[in-house]
Amino acid sequence: MGTETIRTNRNFLLLWSGNAVSLIGVHGARIAYPLLVLALTGSPVHAGWIGFAVNAPGMLFPLPAGVVADYGDRRRVLVRCQVVAAAAAAAACVFAIQPDSQWVWVLYVAAFVETSTGVFYGASEFGAARDVVPVAQRPTAMSMLEALQPLAILIGRGTGTALLGIARWLPFAIDAVTSVICLVTLRELRIGTPTPPPRDHVDRGVRALAGRVVAGLRVVWRDPFLRSTTPVIAVSNVVVQITLLQIMVGLQEDGQPVWMVGVVLAATGLVGVPAAWVASRLVGRVATQQVYRTALWSWTALLIPLTFTANPIALSACWGGIGVVGIVNNVALAMYRLERVPDDTLGRATAGVILVTTAGAALGAPIAGYLLRGFGTWGTSVVALALMAASALCGTMIDIHQQREVRTISGLRIQ
């Protein structure tokens, strides 16, 4: 009933379809940025730093984006984000037509700017979806929005690398075109203009950003499980970024065509939707702590074959497996926060977790570049495996110790 009803919701379908098209272009460009820099400079360090440019906005702007989404005209924010994103993609396209390694910084700026618009777009899109969807349709709407990322990764990474093999400027041209298509759908979108809060309320909200970051981190720190899992997941994100760049460089060193990189890395998109389905069935039946510990050791096990093979099929299977485990673990940890963190601090706690874990992803990309330059692909894979194994061991020992403390305290209370 909900699915049939939402199919007639014109405003939501405009919002969803425009974002779907845009995300395909975005993920095509995101995979093309490091590959183009790698081709131009031959340096994994440069490729790692553009990975930092792609990931850094997710660490820097979630809270400002939330303030803009709460206090601004959401439709106007969405439109402006797409305009800026189209301009950034166009700049990257112009550079790629006549690439010059001395002007490679243009790609860094374009990647950073476009990803920044994505952070602000995502925050306002969530509120816009709530504005145009009745309460009865919201579960279906949220599921459709959640399914966009893995589908866009699957299509975008595959087409982005294929287009890069045809012409270096094509992925960025398509990225710009998809932003324009999204703009067309947004023009037809009808969202009621929210009543703006008082000016002093807005000023207080902006001034309180730093305080909100600290408050979010404080909430995370006070919960033993969140306090221990958040930095461990951040380190895991470092490992994921190292593995991502290692796969890119390793496949090219093995003589594989550039489109094969997209095929391998699109494996996470292929398994994304079924992984979300598995997570929805698993979470609640298995303790979050058990899911978390299993995820840490599963990631470690999946990294072992990556140390000894460059076979695209094996790489796809392992990379897809890493994605499945990540989705299930993310859902389990999100449900833990929903159940344990008070409602009035949930947003700040989530922001605190995102701040730390995204920092791991952002820093992992340049770390990967320096490791590849210093140790090569095999040495880098060994370092990644050792770092993941150490994280799994530390995370497991800390979690077991915490559970023993909880049981001891519970026993004392019973007596």
C-alpha positions, 0 to 999 in steps of 0.5 A: 500500500505504501509503495503504491501510494508513494509512486503517485507522490509527484514531489517525492519522485522528482526529488528522488529521481533527480538525486538518483541521476546526480549521484550516478554522475558524482560517483563516476567522477569520484572514481575518475579523480584519483585515476586521472591524477594517477595517470597524469602524475604517476604518483600514488601520493597525489592520488591519495591527496585527492582522495583526501579532498573528496573525503574531507568535506564529510568531516568538516561540514556535517554540522554547518550543513545541518544548521543550513538545512534547519534554518534555510529554504531547503529547495533553494539550498538544493538548487544552489548545491547543484549549480555549484556542483555542475560548475565544479564538474565543468571545471574538472572537465575543461582541465581534463580536455587539455590536462597539465600536471602543473594545473592538477590543483584544479582537480583538487579544488573541483573534487573538494567543492563538489563533495562539499555541496553533496554534504549540504545537499544531503542534509537538506534533502532529508528535510525536504523528503520529510516535507513532501512525504506524508507520515504513512509513506515515510518508511518507504521513502527512507528505504528508497533514499537509502538504496540510492547510494549502493545503486549509484556506486554500482552504476557510477563507478562502472560507467565512470571508469569506462568513460575515462577509458574512452576520453579523460574528460567524459566522466566529468562532463557526464557529472555536470550534465547529471547535475543539470538534469537534477536542477530541472527536476528541482525546478518542478519541485513544490516544497512549502517554504518553512517559517524562518526562525528569529534572527537571534535564534539563527545567530545563536545556532551558528555560534553554537556550532563548536559547542555542539561538536564538543557536546556530541563528542561528550555524549559519545565519550560517556557511553563505554561502547561508543567510546571504544567503537568509534575510534576503532571504526575510524581506524577501520576507515583508514584501512578501507581507504588504503585498500581502495587506493591499493586496488586501483594502483595494483590493477594498473600495475598488473596491466588491467584496463581502467574499466576493470578498476570500476568493475572491481570497486563497483562490487560494494554497490552490487551487494549494497541492497541485499546487504541492507536487507540482511542487516534489517533481518539480523539486527535485533536478533544478534547483540550489537557487540557480537555483530561489531566483533564479528565485523572486525575479524571478518574485515581482517579475514577478507584482507588476507586474499588481497595481500596475495592476489591481483585477480579481478574476480578475487578482488571483487569478491573481497571488496564486496565482502568488505562492503557487506560487513560494513553495511551490517555493522553500520546498521547495528551501531546505528540501532545501538545509538537509537536505543541507548542515546537519549533523543535530545542528544541523539543528533549531537552524538551521531554528529560526534561519531561521524566527525571521528569516523569520517576523519579516518576516511579522510586521513586514510587516503593520503596515508595510502599514497605515502605507503604505496610510494614507500612500500609498493602494493604488496607492502601496503597490503601487509601494513593494511592487514596488520593494522586491521588485525591490531584494531580487531584484537584491541576492539575485541579485548576492550569490548570483552573487558567492558562486558565483564565490568557490566556483569560485575556491576549488575551482580553487585546490584543484585546482591 
